Amino acid sequence: MPYRRIHPLDLMSQRTADTCILDVRTAAEVQSAALPGCLHIPLHELTPERLKTEILKSGKSDAQIYLLCQAGRRAEMAADQLRGNINAELIVIEGGMNAVQQWQIPLKQQTKKVMSLERQVRIAAGFLVLTGVVLGTLVDSIFYFLSGFVGAGLMFAGITDTCMMGMLIARMPWNK
């Protein structure tokens, strides 16, 4: 494993004004709730060059970069993506925002509730499966393949912990 992990409470106890925390969630997720003072670059827009630019603009330290997402997986993906391309220690915040909220760490929150990326994926997958079944029954049995394709995609996502539908939905205009 090329990166360390840190518990959110440990990070908060040692955090200073120049601590660099990079939030890789979608813009909509960040608008809903965020740690104050974090840099934000969605995972699908993250490049080493963009990160270096954002760190320079913010005046944060680039010795250690703490990576934050909703549950931890996207932060790990960001660490894998950045490893070897930047000269900083990469540290994943264990449990992501879920853990931050669980430990009641103060957040910037909006009153408007934003739908999480995970929930959007479940809605889209359910809609596609239902559409495949209805069209397969009413129009032509070939549409059952749509439901099978979505089921195979969900299995792949579960096995690899990588969701292509989630990556597509993260790029939608309402998540900007």
N, C-alpha and C positions, 0 to 999 in steps of 0.2 A: 504494500500500500504506500503510495508516494506522498501521502498527506496525513497530517494528524487530525484528531478530533478534539473538540472542546465542549464541555457542558455549558449551556447558556449562562448559568449563574456564575461559573468561573470566569467567563468572558466579561460579564458585566462588572465583576469585582475588580478586574484589572484593566478595564477600558479607560482610555484617555481620549482627549480631543482629537488626536491625530491617528487613532486606531482606524484602520481601513476595514470596514465591513462591506462586502459586496453582496447585494440582494439580487439573485438571478431569476426571481419570479416575474410573471407578466406584469405589465403596468396596471392592469385592473386589480390584481391581487395586492400590489403595493399600495394602491390608492385606498384599498379597504383597511389595511393595517400595516404599519411599518415601524421598524426601529428608527428613532430619530438619528439623523446624521449619517445614514448609510448611503453608499453609492448604489445606483440602480442601473443594471444593464441586464435585460432579459437574456436568458440562456441562448435563445436562437439568434441574438444579435451580438453575442460576446466574441470578441477577438482580443488577442494580446495587445494590439495597437490601440484599440478603443479603451481598454482598461488602463493602459499607461497614460493616455490622454486625460481620462477622467480623474485619475489619481493626481496628476500634475495640476489640473484645474482646481481640485478640492483642497490641495495642500496636505493630504493625508500621507502617512508613512507608507512606504512601499516595501518595508522589510518583511512584514507579515500581512497576509490577506486572509480575512475570515470570510468564508463563503456561507451564504444563507439562502435557503429556499423554503418551501412549505413543510416538507417532511424530511428532507435530507438527500434524496436521490438526485435531484437536479444540481445540488451543490457538489456532489461527488462527480457528476458528469462535467461540471465546470472545471473542477480540479483536474480531471483527466485531460480536458481540452487545453488547459493553461500550462500543464506540467511540461517543463523543458522549454517553454516559450517566454517565460518571465523569470526574473531573478528575485523571487520572493518565496517565503515559506507559505504554503497553502494549508489552511486549517478549516475543516468543515465543522460547522456548528451542529452538534448532535440534535436530531429531532426537528431541526428547522424552526419555523414560526409556530408550529404546533407545540413544541417544547417551550418556546419563549412565552406563549400565551398560557400554557399550563403552569409555569412558574410565576405567572402574574408580573412579568417584567413590563414596565411602562412603555406604551406604544403610542404612536400617532395614529388615531383612528378617525374615520369618517362615519357619519351617521348613516350614509347610504350603504346598504349591504351589496357587496359585489359577489357574483357567483364564482366559486373556485373553479380552477381548471379541471380538477378531478370530477366535479359535478357536471361540468359541461360535457366531458367525455362520456360519462354515464348516460346523459340525456341523448347525445348523438348516437351512441351505440344502440341504445334501446329503440330509438326511432328507426334506425336502419334495419334492425332485426325485425321489428313489427312491420315495417314497410315490405320487407322481403317475404314475410309470411302471408300478409294480406294479398300482395300482388301474385305470389305463387299460387294462392288458393283461387283468386278471382280472375286472373289474366292468363298466366302460363307458368307451369311448374319450373321453368328455368330461373325464375326470380327467387326460388328457394336458395340458390347459390349465393345471393346477396347476404342472407342470414348466415349461411355457412362461412362466407368470407369474413364477416364481422366476428363470428365466434372464433375463427382461426386467429384473427388479429388480436382478440382479447387473450387467447391462450399464449400467443407469442409475447404480448406485453407482460403477462404474468410471469412467464419463464425468464425473459431477458431483463425485466424491469425497465423496459424502454417502450414508450407508447407513441407510435407514429401518428395516431389520431390526435393525441394530446399536442404533439409538435405542430400539427397542422392548425388545430384550433387556437393555439397560442399566437399564431400569426394573423388571426382574423381581426378585422377592424375594431370590433367591440372590446378586444383585449389590448388595444394600444394605449 
